[in-house]
Amino acid sequence: MLAMAVSLFAACAPKDTTGTTAGTTTTQATTTEGTTTEATTTRFRQDTPLVVGYSAFSEKFSPFFSDTAYDTDVVSMTSVSLLTTDRTGAIVYNAIEGETLPYAGTDYEYKGIADVDVNYDEAAGKTVYTWTIRDDVMFSDGELMTADDVIFTYYVYSDPTYTGSTTLYSVPVLGMTDYRTQTTSAVYDKYSAMFDAIYAAGEDHEWAESDAWTKEQQDSMWAILKDAWKNDIQLIVNEVVAKYIGYSGDLGVTAEEVLADDGLQVALGMYAWGFGEPAEDGTFTTYTNEVTFDIPNGQYPTLDDFYAETYTAYEGNPEAFFEVEAASNDATKTLEDGRFGFIREWGPKDEEMGGQGVPNIAGIKKVSDTVVEVTVEGYDATAIYSLGIQVSPLHYYGDESKYDYDNDKFGFDYSDLSLITAKTTQPLGAGPYKFVKYENKIVYFEANENYYKGEPIITNVQFKESTDADKISGVGTGTLDLTEPSFSAAAREEIKSYNSNGEVSGDKIVTSTVDFLGYGYIGLNAETINVGGVADSEESKNLRKGLATILSVYRELTVSSYYGEQASVINYPISNTSWASPQPTDEGYKVAFSTAVDGSDIFTSDMDPDARYEAAKAAAIDYFVAAGYTFDEASGKLTEAPDGASLEYEIIIPGDGQGDHPSFLLVTKAKEAFESIGIDLIVNDPTNSNDLWNTLDAATQEMWVAAWQATIDPDMYQVYHSSNIVGLGGSESNHYHIADSQLDELIIEARTSDDQSFRKQTYKACLDIIIDWAVEIPVYQRQEATIFSVERVNMDTVTPDITTFWGWMNDIELLQMNEG
């Protein structure tokens, strides 16, 4: 998955906000010695601190190494990014002057620290990204930001020893691989082929004199590949700690204890990823090797234990492991990480290199003090998000004496990031606030008087560690001013209890909800659900549409039952958070699987739920008959399936063997409906979710229930392009086995265009094809929430229209507390 580099603090205000704003005065821009400065802003100050409730921090407050969302928010308070995006996640290309863009009927102006120009030369097969930064952005210590800071930051992310979560190195920047491996392309290819040969020979291969490699190289290759595998496991652990620390209690420990101990982090990672299970007595037993750890007495698994589990489970196959288990931000396959490590180890030693390395990255160039160009092979619409980095100060994180751009010195020694890691707990940047200290589980900030949009009104901000159980009560009783609690049905009721109107927004607490960046779905495998072995025939599509029509009609029931008001039904296989998501007001918008085989509408607006269920069954029968099934009018059941099809299909739904899944009610009701028309839906609820992933990896599944976690760009290549069908050697994420030439062409057209209107129109055509194939049933979009204390926070100054991509911290320099 691609890492996001989004400016959280790109200033934004409604279009009609001019002149004086909420206690601010504006001075006209001036020009001095050829340097243009924007209007300066003087605001009144508030000493009352803003106190924000957060889950536990891990003190990785570095823009280079932060992992958890909570640590990353600390970084965001103190940093600014090259890339500016709007409330829909769309790119603002002219952020210095600003762009006015509409959202929900209101025009907003968006500004940031940099403009970006994207120029794709189709003939040359290269894209040039030109970043122009403002000439008046200062870091919080008063030092001016220049292109040298951008270059320095790029080189830190590109260093081969960099281990943070940003995957800039995965972008095909011209010369990136040469620099990271210190080899020429010819030497790279030589050792890449050697890696392949050693790998093909197998781990048990006994080296012989006739081999085209040395024994040392063979042993080295397998050791490097093991390390690459373990590094990928560490990324899993990091992701679990970052996103699922709230499940620490299942291990009988607190989030604070997990953050303080590597072994507990591994245990939580194994548990969340389905490689182990805690028992009532507190012990923890792994699934594959059945090793038990006595957690209450301090016996914890190690990364080597996690590796041993995955090695056994996947029979030593790193490709199979990565396909099923990789963390969402793991940009390169385990095998490719191993290849890179092997080439980096042996390539520079090759006699063809003559002892000379590769001094720089050819595609990263400093044009002037405010302009940097990055040249990328080909064009990929998602690359800009990786290139739009948070800019870190060279003078603070690096060594200025080691920076000389013209002589290929970039602020630190190649392969030595010790200078950067030494500042991990003490961030410094050009963001709206300065980091002061982390003490007694509180992060203290003070306003940055050098912030390019003007010093924030609130002088002091505190991020205070709070348990999830205490977050809502903290806001309700006044010890916290705002927080982001787990937004369960129980949480909603607790919020309502503080408001006199009994609602989630009232006189004590105001709740702002946004859609989660992802969605739940039901998948259908076109390779195993078809007629006559032809996945793309009309008969096969009708078969899958028959199944999908019944399954989809119970979506509203299951979503409202499991989530209540915390989720909604979606009708296209894309997160509602995406700018490419079709909206009900768009031309051609349809409720998923609401069209009969003859093209008419299955449902009418006056139908109650029971009538809709019956209408869906009748429509499904018509689809099955059109697929070639035999239907007995007397019994009202399907009695015979066409060649290659069946009267029995399995659906895998990972509910821990207990039906604990948002879509379980849907599957249960659908089973009853299918049974009434002669189809046996076999519900497989495995106790270990790995059973599902293993089946998907083997490509033997028929139907399954899962969820996607989306990224800011809606690129569909990885999941829906035919080259990525499992078993074909691509990303192997196309578990639907959809292979449609028109869809492939549209996906490529969309990802190689920077015209968002064109891309949205193209993606809508893609979504229609996916629905026509009936290989995915979109089910639900759940919500997340931010809650505010009405008594303490001036809600009129909170950034309006909060979205998934535009949080409460945007426009924080304008935020005010209630006084008096």
VOGU-3710 file (C-alpha; in Angstrom, 3 decimals, decimal comma):
1> mlamavslfa> 0,000/0,000/0,000  1,145/3,544/-0,653  2,013/5,737/2,284  0,245/9,085/2,407  2,017/12,376/2,609  -0,827/14,816/3,220  -0,595/18,326/4,593  -2,712/18,348/7,737  -2,249/22,035/8,204  -2,829/23,487/4,743
11> acapkdttgt> -4,684/26,631/5,709  -8,268/26,832/4,610  -11,099/29,317/5,008  -14,516/29,770/3,405  -14,337/31,837/0,221  -16,240/34,745/1,701  -13,850/35,112/4,647  -11,925/38,324/3,973  -10,536/41,227/5,946  -10,985/40,797/9,687
21> tagttttqat> -11,608/37,312/11,041  -12,512/36,373/14,607  -10,277/38,780/16,416  -7,591/38,971/13,720  -6,225/41,962/11,837  -4,653/41,755/8,396  -1,790/43,829/6,952  -1,267/44,141/3,207  1,608/42,272/1,592  4,872/44,106/1,030
31> ttegttteat> 7,898/43,580/-1,159  11,435/44,000/0,182  14,588/43,481/-1,892  12,730/41,316/-4,369  11,292/39,002/-1,709  7,527/38,827/-1,703  5,734/38,080/1,555  2,079/37,332/1,975  -0,157/39,292/4,273  0,947/38,968/7,897
41> ttrfrqdtpl> -1,607/38,215/10,551  -1,696/39,490/14,126  -4,135/37,717/16,417  -5,040/38,006/20,064  -3,725/35,250/22,319  -5,458/32,851/24,682  -3,576/31,315/27,596  -6,235/28,724/28,432  -4,724/25,436/27,211  -6,477/23,155/24,772
51> vvgysafsek> -6,408/19,614/26,237  -6,871/16,763/23,771  -7,421/13,149/24,844  -5,152/10,620/23,129  -4,365/6,948/23,396  -0,895/6,032/24,618  2,143/7,499/22,874  5,316/5,580/22,052  7,549/8,693/21,855  8,426/8,207/18,200
61> fspffsdtay> 7,757/11,867/17,547  10,009/12,039/14,487  8,636/12,857/11,027  10,884/10,042/9,830  9,991/7,316/12,316  6,544/7,881/13,829  4,391/4,737/13,614  1,206/5,147/15,609  -1,519/7,580/14,607  -1,041/9,291/17,962
71> dtdvvsmtsv> 2,700/9,867/17,531  2,053/10,985/13,954  -0,370/13,648/15,208  2,387/15,012/17,436  4,588/15,272/14,349  1,784/16,921/12,384  1,436/19,626/15,021  5,071/20,566/14,464  5,523/19,955/10,716  4,318/21,038/7,282
81> sllttdrtga> 4,171/19,060/4,033  4,942/19,824/0,424  1,601/18,404/-0,687  -1,676/20,147/0,046  -5,005/18,344/-0,321  -8,615/19,421/0,140  -11,533/17,963/2,057  -11,957/15,152/-0,466  -8,273/14,261/-0,566  -7,866/15,944/-3,959
91> ivynaieget> -4,578/17,679/-4,739  -4,210/21,445/-4,552  -1,566/22,158/-7,192  -1,299/25,938/-6,691  -1,166/26,097/-2,925  1,080/29,143/-2,566  -1,457/31,505/-4,096  -4,247/29,176/-3,074  -7,158/27,495/-4,819  -10,862/27,844/-4,104
101> lpyagtdyey> -12,653/24,503/-4,277  -16,245/23,550/-3,449  -17,327/21,074/-0,797  -20,912/20,353/0,306  -22,186/23,553/-1,271  -19,519/25,820/0,240  -16,408/27,209/-1,449  -13,198/26,931/0,576  -9,792/28,409/-0,137  -6,829/26,077/0,387
111> kgiadvdvny> -3,249/27,231/0,865  -0,004/25,442/1,622  3,753/25,854/1,528  4,338/24,636/-2,040  3,059/24,512/-5,595  3,519/21,337/-7,587  3,663/20,998/-11,355  3,334/17,538/-12,910  4,658/17,108/-16,434  4,375/13,696/-18,083
121> deaagktvyt> 6,463/13,192/-21,228  4,780/10,220/-22,854  7,432/9,900/-25,561  10,265/9,792/-23,035  8,236/7,712/-20,585  9,071/10,015/-17,671  7,228/12,351/-15,321  8,783/15,447/-13,773  7,363/16,748/-10,483  8,435/20,330/-9,838
131> wtirddvmfs> 7,996/21,534/-6,252  8,199/25,280/-5,632  8,168/26,228/-1,965  7,282/29,609/-0,510  10,271/31,848/0,180  9,061/32,912/3,618  8,448/29,636/5,486  10,413/29,472/8,707  10,998/26,574/11,039  9,901/27,168/14,618
141> dgelmtaddv> 13,470/28,103/15,634  13,495/30,964/13,115  15,582/29,298/10,393  14,328/29,786/6,815  13,178/26,693/4,912  14,928/26,194/1,562  15,247/23,585/-1,155  18,224/22,152/0,753  15,850/21,025/3,499  13,705/19,276/0,892
151> iftyyvysdp> 16,762/17,578/-0,658  18,006/16,479/2,769  14,621/15,014/3,662  14,372/13,127/0,372  17,800/11,587/0,896  16,988/10,430/4,433  13,898/8,608/3,137  15,985/7,168/0,286  18,837/5,839/2,411  19,062/2,025/2,350
161> tytgsttlys> 19,179/1,889/6,149  15,985/3,921/6,552  13,433/1,797/8,471  10,493/4,154/8,915  7,034/3,762/7,419  7,418/6,256/4,557  7,985/4,374/1,298  9,439/7,071/-0,940  11,993/4,510/-2,146  9,205/2,465/-3,732
171> vpvlgmtdyr> 8,503/5,272/-6,219  10,526/4,624/-9,429  12,553/7,824/-9,132  15,260/7,940/-11,784  18,447/6,523/-10,238  16,846/5,568/-6,913  17,722/1,871/-7,152  21,254/2,635/-8,361  21,857/4,918/-5,385  20,337/2,605/-2,800
181> tqttsavydk> 22,275/-0,435/-4,028  25,386/1,533/-5,090  25,456/-0,340/-8,389  25,004/0,425/-12,055  22,019/-1,044/-13,879  24,227/-3,708/-15,485  25,666/-4,843/-12,158  22,229/-4,712/-10,603  20,876/-7,029/-13,299  23,803/-9,422/-12,843
191> ysamfdaiya> 23,190/-9,914/-9,119  19,437/-9,896/-9,522  19,810/-12,893/-11,829  22,152/-14,526/-9,312  19,577/-14,001/-6,571  16,911/-15,661/-8,731  19,196/-18,608/-9,454  20,034/-19,203/-5,792  16,381/-18,875/-4,837  15,325/-21,313/-7,564
201> agedhewaes> 17,895/-23,827/-6,358  16,135/-23,912/-2,995  17,108/-23,441/0,625  18,232/-27,055/0,935  20,542/-26,877/-2,081  24,055/-28,163/-1,366  26,566/-25,813/-2,910  28,875/-27,273/-5,550  31,889/-25,992/-7,473  29,778/-26,004/-10,614
211> dawtkeqqds> 27,381/-23,394/-9,217  27,557/-19,919/-10,719  27,921/-18,380/-7,290  30,078/-18,870/-4,228  28,998/-20,669/-1,080  29,388/-17,399/0,781  26,962/-15,756/-1,622  24,495/-18,612/-1,233  24,573/-18,466/2,573  24,378/-14,691/2,456
221> mwailkdawk> 21,347/-14,717/0,170  19,281/-16,945/2,481  20,300/-14,969/5,570  19,333/-11,710/3,862  16,005/-13,152/2,740  15,275/-14,276/6,296  16,026/-10,767/7,542  13,706/-9,332/4,870  10,948/-11,690/6,031  11,503/-10,644/9,651
231> ndiqlivnev> 11,453/-6,987/8,648  8,064/-7,519/7,027  6,861/-9,147/10,241  8,086/-6,107/12,163  5,957/-3,922/9,883  2,956/-6,081/10,816  3,723/-5,587/14,503  4,124/-1,842/13,955  0,785/-1,628/12,165  -1,015/-3,557/14,880
241> vakyigysgd> 0,466/-1,385/17,631  -0,435/1,723/15,633  -4,027/0,753/14,898  -5,151/-1,932/17,315  -3,502/-1,063/20,615  -7,027/-0,977/22,073  -7,069/-4,780/22,008  -4,225/-5,005/24,541  -6,741/-5,980/27,212  -7,383/-9,258/25,394
251> lgvtaeevla> -3,841/-10,218/26,396  -4,473/-9,187/29,982  -2,207/-6,142/29,764  -2,610/-2,407/29,274  -1,774/-0,354/26,207  0,993/1,331/28,188  2,551/-2,046/28,990  2,432/-3,049/25,326  4,098/0,175/24,206  6,847/-0,334/26,769
261> ddglqvalgm> 7,748/-3,912/25,783  8,792/-5,322/22,401  7,676/-8,832/23,357  4,141/-7,733/24,195  4,028/-5,850/20,906  4,937/-9,082/19,114  2,257/-10,955/21,049  -0,352/-8,370/20,104  0,798/-8,553/16,493  0,529/-12,358/16,442
271> yawgfgepae> -2,902/-12,184/18,038  -4,280/-9,542/15,674  -2,846/-11,330/12,628  -4,299/-14,709/13,653  -1,096/-16,498/14,674  -1,900/-16,939/18,352  -4,664/-16,843/20,919  -4,757/-15,800/24,597  -6,343/-18,190/27,083  -8,417/-17,379/30,151
281> dgtfttytne> -5,419/-18,047/32,408  -3,444/-15,370/30,572  -1,164/-17,694/28,649  -0,711/-17,181/24,921  -0,462/-20,108/22,494  0,587/-19,922/18,860  -1,605/-21,617/16,281  0,918/-23,243/13,972  3,773/-24,445/16,164  1,619/-24,575/19,322
291> vtfdipngqy> 4,140/-22,805/21,531  2,754/-21,415/24,797  4,000/-18,226/26,489  3,204/-17,368/30,111  2,296/-13,708/29,642  1,368/-13,015/33,316  4,836/-14,165/34,377  6,700/-12,127/31,797  7,280/-14,773/29,135  6,677/-13,099/25,777
301> ptlddfyaet> 7,203/-14,188/22,161  10,010/-12,636/20,137  10,161/-11,567/16,524  11,958/-14,845/15,839  8,971/-16,727/17,292  6,618/-14,803/15,002  8,919/-15,583/12,074  8,945/-19,274/12,984  5,153/-19,313/12,979  4,890/-17,723/9,555
311> ytayegnpea> 7,725/-19,836/8,158  5,943/-23,015/9,190  2,531/-21,795/8,077  3,801/-20,889/4,611  6,298/-23,738/4,308  9,194/-21,357/3,871  7,611/-19,570/0,902  8,150/-15,799/1,275  5,985/-15,046/-1,760  2,971/-16,842/-0,301
321> ffeveaasnd> 3,587/-15,196/3,072  3,674/-11,680/1,671  0,597/-12,137/-0,501  -1,569/-13,006/2,487  0,037/-11,359/5,493  1,749/-8,121/4,416  1,108/-4,968/6,410  -0,938/-2,333/4,604  2,045/0,033/4,263  4,499/-2,669/3,131
331> atktledgrf> 5,322/-1,380/-0,327  7,676/-4,107/-1,564  7,337/-7,865/-1,525  9,457/-9,926/0,856  11,250/-11,536/-2,052  12,051/-8,141/-3,571  13,326/-6,838/-0,232  15,621/-9,853/-0,137  16,757/-9,190/-3,703  17,541/-5,567/-2,838
341> gfirewgpkd> 19,537/-6,593/0,222  21,504/-9,192/-1,715  22,363/-6,786/-4,538  23,323/-4,065/-2,073  25,626/-6,508/-0,304  27,363/-7,982/-3,359  26,878/-5,520/-6,212  29,278/-2,812/-4,967  31,981/-5,479/-4,563  31,809/-6,452/-8,218
351> eemggqgvpn> 34,939/-5,645/-10,204  32,859/-3,780/-12,791  32,137/-1,118/-10,157  35,877/-0,456/-9,809  35,424/0,476/-6,186  33,239/3,415/-7,208  29,728/3,909/-5,912  26,751/5,940/-7,129  27,061/9,425/-5,577  23,483/10,692/-5,975
361> iagikkvsdt> 19,941/10,033/-7,100  19,812/11,191/-10,707  16,122/12,044/-10,570  16,264/14,413/-7,571  17,596/17,856/-8,497  17,864/21,201/-6,764  16,926/23,875/-9,312  17,084/26,917/-7,027  16,720/27,833/-3,370  12,957/27,310/-3,680
371> vvevtvegyd> 12,598/24,750/-6,482  13,221/20,978/-6,497  12,566/18,613/-9,411  11,902/14,890/-9,101  11,917/12,741/-12,242  10,045/9,436/-12,143  9,987/6,589/-14,641  6,587/6,420/-16,358  3,506/8,011/-14,824  1,573/6,866/-11,775
381> ataiyslgiq> -1,152/9,094/-10,316  -0,347/7,820/-6,817  3,350/8,784/-6,837  2,678/12,398/-5,904  1,396/11,363/-2,473  4,718/9,699/-1,666  6,713/12,636/-3,004  4,722/15,232/-1,022  6,808/14,742/2,121  6,850/16,579/5,418
391> vsplhyygde> 9,893/18,845/5,132  12,403/18,437/7,963  15,128/20,974/8,823  18,635/20,005/7,717  20,220/22,162/10,396  18,390/20,269/13,166  18,128/16,658/12,023  21,306/16,583/9,929  24,808/18,042/9,935  25,227/21,204/7,854
401> skydydndkf> 28,963/20,568/7,570  28,127/17,364/5,712  25,833/19,084/3,229  27,181/20,278/-0,119  24,689/19,617/-2,881  27,127/20,332/-5,712  29,567/17,772/-4,301  27,018/15,040/-3,518  26,933/15,562/0,243  23,424/15,521/1,687
411> gfdysdlsli> 23,684/16,245/5,412  24,680/12,844/6,769  26,886/9,911/5,897  25,462/7,339/3,493  23,983/4,372/5,416  24,304/6,176/8,754  21,123/7,762/10,077  22,313/8,045/13,673  22,038/11,838/13,570  18,399/11,583/12,564
421> takttqplga> 17,410/8,816/14,974  18,962/10,746/17,873  16,198/13,359/17,513  13,312/10,856/17,442  11,731/12,088/20,687  12,274/15,818/20,069  10,519/16,977/16,876  11,155/20,329/15,239  9,552/21,692/12,090  7,573/24,534/10,560
431> gpykfvkyen> 4,145/23,537/11,850  1,731/25,685/13,871  3,100/24,518/17,232  6,459/23,853/18,857  7,106/20,690/20,807  7,984/21,537/24,410  8,177/18,236/26,272  6,584/14,863/26,954  6,087/14,457/30,676  3,733/12,448/32,873
441> kivyfeanen> 1,981/11,052/29,789  1,258/14,523/28,401  2,751/16,121/25,277  3,117/19,864/25,735  3,104/22,315/22,811  3,343/26,068/22,546  2,364/28,290/19,642  4,928/28,775/16,871  5,357/32,527/16,431  7,025/31,848/13,073
451> yykgepiitn> 4,163/29,810/11,600  3,669/30,913/7,995  -0,071/31,477/8,472  0,400/33,463/11,642  0,889/32,502/15,262  -2,030/30,392/16,600  -4,537/32,044/18,929  -4,309/29,287/21,573  -0,858/29,573/23,127  -0,661/26,162/24,780
461> vqfkestdad> -1,920/22,751/23,711  -1,677/19,470/25,588  -2,091/15,966/24,195  -3,055/13,939/27,268  -2,931/10,153/27,361  -6,357/8,733/28,212  -7,855/5,278/28,160  -10,677/4,785/25,724  -13,034/4,241/28,647  -12,155/7,714/30,004
471> kisgvgtgtl> -12,253/9,727/26,792  -15,986/10,456/26,612  -16,336/11,095/30,331  -13,286/13,350/30,125  -15,010/15,608/27,610  -18,332/15,340/29,415  -16,872/16,381/32,779  -14,442/18,999/31,464  -11,032/17,341/31,952  -10,637/17,020/28,177
481> dltepsfsaa> -11,643/19,523/25,510  -11,832/17,127/22,591  -10,928/13,541/21,698  -11,536/10,743/19,216  -13,135/7,807/21,062  -13,951/4,389/19,683  -17,351/5,085/18,155  -19,373/2,068/19,190  -23,098/1,905/19,917  -22,253/2,011/23,626
491> areeiksyns> -20,121/5,100/23,047  -23,025/6,850/21,354  -25,250/6,165/24,336  -22,619/7,476/26,731  -22,258/10,678/24,706  -26,039/11,127/24,646  -26,169/10,784/28,440  -24,230/14,038/28,871  -26,491/16,094/26,599  -29,839/17,331/27,888
501> ngevsgdkiv> -31,418/16,664/24,493  -30,365/13,012/24,578  -28,520/13,318/21,262  -24,855/12,912/20,279  -24,640/16,673/19,815  -26,074/18,945/22,459  -25,283/21,364/25,262  -22,268/19,475/26,661  -20,758/17,519/23,759  -20,782/18,046/20,001
511> tstvdflgyg> -19,969/15,009/17,857  -18,440/15,237/14,402  -18,523/11,974/12,444  -16,594/10,996/9,336  -16,444/7,870/7,237  -13,606/5,428/7,849  -11,049/5,094/5,048  -12,195/1,643/3,938  -15,301/-0,503/3,566  -16,763/-3,970/4,115
521> yiglnaetin> -17,676/-6,241/1,228  -18,603/-9,747/0,049  -16,414/-11,233/-2,660  -17,308/-13,773/-5,342  -14,637/-15,740/-7,218  -15,413/-15,730/-10,952  -13,068/-18,686/-11,420  -15,105/-20,947/-9,107  -18,580/-19,471/-9,642  -19,400/-19,688/-13,341
531> vggvadsees> -21,187/-21,675/-15,996  -19,241/-24,012/-18,263  -15,883/-22,774/-17,024  -16,289/-19,418/-18,807  -16,056/-16,685/-16,178  -17,077/-13,758/-18,394  -20,088/-15,244/-20,177  -23,551/-13,742/-19,699  -24,670/-17,009/-18,114  -21,847/-16,821/-15,569
541> knlrkglati> -22,573/-13,190/-14,783  -26,261/-14,017/-14,356  -25,362/-16,818/-11,939  -23,309/-14,455/-9,784  -25,975/-11,738/-10,050  -28,524/-14,213/-8,748  -26,352/-14,847/-5,704  -25,567/-11,154/-5,270  -29,203/-10,049/-5,530  -30,216/-12,084/-2,487
551> lsvyreltvs> -27,077/-11,338/-0,480  -27,317/-7,588/-1,107  -30,945/-7,185/-0,077  -30,061/-7,939/3,564  -27,340/-5,298/3,794  -29,490/-2,662/5,480  -30,667/-5,196/8,062  -27,217/-6,414/9,026  -25,566/-2,981/9,054  -28,253/-1,348/11,213
561> syygeqasvi> -28,285/-4,336/13,555  -24,522/-4,485/14,089  -23,515/-0,829/13,853  -26,697/1,135/14,435  -26,055/4,679/13,272  -22,280/4,150/13,157  -22,294/2,755/9,602  -24,238/2,974/6,372  -24,835/0,788/3,325  -22,738/1,577/0,239
571> nypisntswa> -23,566/0,713/-3,354  -20,207/0,733/-5,145  -16,995/-1,138/-4,305  -15,137/1,984/-3,214  -14,947/3,866/0,062  -17,355/6,793/0,385  -14,348/8,798/1,547  -12,859/8,826/-1,938  -13,338/11,709/-4,341  -13,980/9,035/-6,989
581> spqptdegyk> -16,920/7,520/-5,101  -20,219/7,902/-7,024  -22,774/10,010/-5,186  -26,574/9,487/-5,149  -26,986/12,760/-7,058  -24,649/11,633/-9,860  -26,107/10,626/-13,201  -26,296/6,857/-13,536  -26,082/6,157/-9,785  -27,724/2,830/-8,911
591> vafstavdgs> -28,388/0,825/-5,766  -26,188/-2,262/-6,022  -27,932/-5,297/-7,524  -31,323/-3,626/-7,757  -31,802/-4,304/-11,470  -33,681/-7,346/-12,788  -32,455/-9,588/-15,591  -34,723/-7,727/-18,048  -33,255/-4,366/-17,001  -36,209/-3,207/-14,911
601> diftsdmdpd> -36,027/-2,113/-11,266  -36,454/-4,925/-8,748  -37,703/-2,680/-5,954  -40,212/0,138/-5,638  -40,124/2,971/-3,131  -43,249/1,785/-1,306  -41,924/-1,716/-0,533  -41,414/-2,634/3,128  -38,425/-4,876/4,045  -40,365/-8,140/3,695
611> aryeaakaaa> -41,622/-7,140/0,253  -38,059/-6,300/-0,778  -36,835/-9,698/0,401  -39,483/-11,467/-1,661  -38,796/-9,290/-4,684  -35,100/-10,102/-4,425  -35,801/-13,838/-4,350  -38,023/-13,601/-7,416  -35,401/-11,576/-9,290  -32,688/-14,020/-8,249
621> idyfvaagyt> -34,681/-16,937/-9,638  -34,936/-15,136/-12,966  -31,165/-14,653/-12,986  -30,545/-18,318/-12,178  -32,906/-19,409/-14,944  -31,117/-17,066/-17,374  -27,878/-18,717/-16,269  -29,246/-22,114/-17,310  -30,726/-23,446/-14,064  -33,879/-25,550/-14,118
631> fdeasgklte> -36,721/-24,121/-12,020  -39,704/-26,184/-10,826  -42,787/-23,951/-10,680  -44,675/-26,421/-8,498  -42,114/-26,507/-5,689  -40,822/-23,001/-6,299  -37,259/-24,293/-6,275  -34,271/-24,646/-8,559  -33,740/-28,330/-9,228  -30,775/-28,608/-11,573
641> apdgasleye> -27,677/-26,518/-12,236  -26,065/-26,012/-15,634  -22,667/-27,472/-16,457  -19,960/-26,037/-14,227  -22,418/-24,448/-11,812  -23,917/-25,862/-8,614  -26,878/-25,897/-6,264  -24,424/-25,510/-3,390  -21,985/-22,694/-2,669  -19,786/-21,876/0,315
651> iiipgdgqgd> -19,255/-18,472/1,887  -16,396/-17,921/4,348  -17,067/-15,319/7,037  -14,372/-14,947/9,730  -16,425/-14,507/12,891  -14,111/-16,381/15,289  -16,397/-19,386/15,019  -19,039/-17,442/16,964  -20,718/-15,340/14,298  -18,972/-12,198/15,544
661> hpsfllvtka> -18,931/-10,267/12,291  -20,839/-7,224/10,966  -22,233/-9,235/8,021  -23,133/-12,421/9,872  -26,848/-11,591/10,102  -26,824/-10,910/6,359  -25,289/-14,310/5,646  -27,717/-16,054/8,010  -30,789/-14,484/6,408  -29,441/-15,095/2,914
671> keafesigid> -28,915/-18,769/3,740  -32,596/-19,061/4,647  -33,643/-17,293/1,454  -31,414/-19,444/-0,743  -32,705/-22,597/0,925  -36,277/-21,594/0,092  -35,440/-21,546/-3,629  -33,294/-24,674/-3,711  -29,763/-23,327/-3,167  -27,664/-24,551/-0,242
681> livndptnsn> -25,461/-21,755/1,084  -22,798/-23,326/3,292  -21,663/-20,842/5,942  -18,039/-21,387/7,015  -17,189/-19,383/10,145  -13,578/-20,370/10,960  -12,192/-19,875/14,446  -8,914/-18,782/12,857  -9,182/-16,055/10,222  -6,028/-17,431/8,602
691> dlwntldaat> -8,245/-20,148/7,153  -9,844/-17,487/4,966  -6,554/-15,919/3,887  -5,050/-19,310/3,097  -8,061/-20,192/0,965  -7,826/-16,872/-0,869  -4,145/-17,519/-1,460  -4,950/-20,926/-2,901  -7,680/-19,304/-5,052  -10,154/-22,046/-4,154
701> qemwvaawqa> -12,718/-19,855/-2,398  -16,210/-19,345/-3,781  -17,560/-16,460/-1,677  -16,023/-14,665/1,272  -16,622/-11,715/3,578  -13,883/-9,193/4,355  -13,006/-5,504/4,373  -10,638/-3,299/2,421  -8,549/-0,521/3,943  -8,311/2,206/1,341
711> tidpdmyqvy> -5,644/4,773/0,536  -6,100/8,418/-0,394  -5,858/7,648/-4,125  -8,501/5,307/-5,611  -6,098/3,479/-7,958  -7,685/0,112/-8,843  -4,719/-1,573/-10,492  -3,601/-3,707/-7,557  -6,996/-5,255/-6,867  -8,893/-5,416/-10,160
721> hssnivglgg> -6,376/-5,553/-13,030  -6,232/-9,014/-14,615  -2,435/-9,192/-14,305  -2,872/-9,311/-10,537  -5,087/-12,399/-10,417  -3,774/-14,857/-7,845  -1,244/-17,179/-9,441  -0,159/-14,873/-12,267  2,805/-13,340/-10,466  1,540/-9,769/-10,074
731> sesnhyhiad> 0,314/-8,298/-6,804  -1,941/-11,368/-6,462  -4,588/-9,175/-4,834  -7,235/-9,836/-7,494  -9,036/-12,534/-5,542  -12,154/-11,962/-7,623  -10,418/-13,405/-10,714  -12,025/-10,696/-12,788  -10,308/-10,535/-16,178  -11,896/-7,928/-18,398
741> sqldeliiea> -9,879/-6,252/-21,163  -12,010/-3,110/-21,088  -11,603/-2,838/-17,321  -7,831/-3,275/-17,674  -7,664/-0,488/-20,247  -9,747/1,876/-18,126  -7,635/1,208/-15,026  -4,438/2,034/-16,918  -6,011/5,144/-18,459  -7,093/6,374/-15,034
751> rtsddqsfrk> -3,785/5,808/-13,252  -1,819/7,514/-16,037  -3,853/10,729/-15,974  -3,634/13,699/-13,623  -7,078/15,006/-14,651  -9,270/14,228/-11,649  -12,561/14,766/-13,512  -11,450/12,316/-16,180  -10,266/9,845/-13,558  -13,552/10,007/-11,656
761> qtykacldii> -15,546/9,408/-14,835  -13,229/6,542/-15,783  -13,397/4,944/-12,351  -17,200/5,082/-12,471  -17,016/3,023/-15,681  -14,674/0,611/-13,886  -17,068/0,255/-10,957  -19,954/-0,459/-13,317  -17,950/-3,265/-14,946  -17,110/-4,781/-11,553
771> idwaveipvy> -20,780/-4,711/-10,570  -21,756/-6,205/-13,947  -19,343/-9,075/-13,328  -20,982/-9,446/-9,885  -17,718/-10,338/-8,196  -18,040/-7,890/-5,306  -20,982/-6,801/-3,187  -20,274/-3,526/-1,340  -21,811/-3,761/2,123  -20,981/-1,034/4,635
781> qrqeatifsv> -19,026/2,107/5,392  -18,449/2,601/9,112  -17,820/5,872/10,895  -15,291/7,446/13,223  -15,945/10,410/15,502  -14,376/13,457/17,117  -16,155/14,905/20,142  -15,821/18,461/21,472  -16,671/20,106/24,777  -19,161/22,837/23,894
791> ervnmdtvtp> -18,496/24,568/27,207  -14,742/24,940/26,609  -14,195/24,993/22,835  -15,602/27,835/20,728  -17,321/25,681/18,119  -17,673/28,627/15,735  -13,891/28,537/15,295  -13,511/24,798/14,640  -12,681/24,130/10,998  -16,019/23,538/9,224
801> dittfwgwmn> -16,990/20,425/7,264  -14,614/17,949/8,891  -14,007/14,933/6,647  -11,846/11,819/6,566  -9,130/13,888/4,887  -9,706/17,134/6,767  -9,567/16,795/10,544  -9,999/19,067/13,529  -6,318/20,095/13,452  -6,710/21,897/10,138
811> diellqmneg> -6,976/25,646/10,665  -5,827/25,065/14,245  -4,214/28,511/14,237  -7,753/29,958/14,201  -9,183/27,730/16,938  -10,363/29,478/20,121  -11,402/28,476/23,611  -14,508/29,841/25,322  -13,542/32,307/28,019  -15,361/33,639/31,024
//
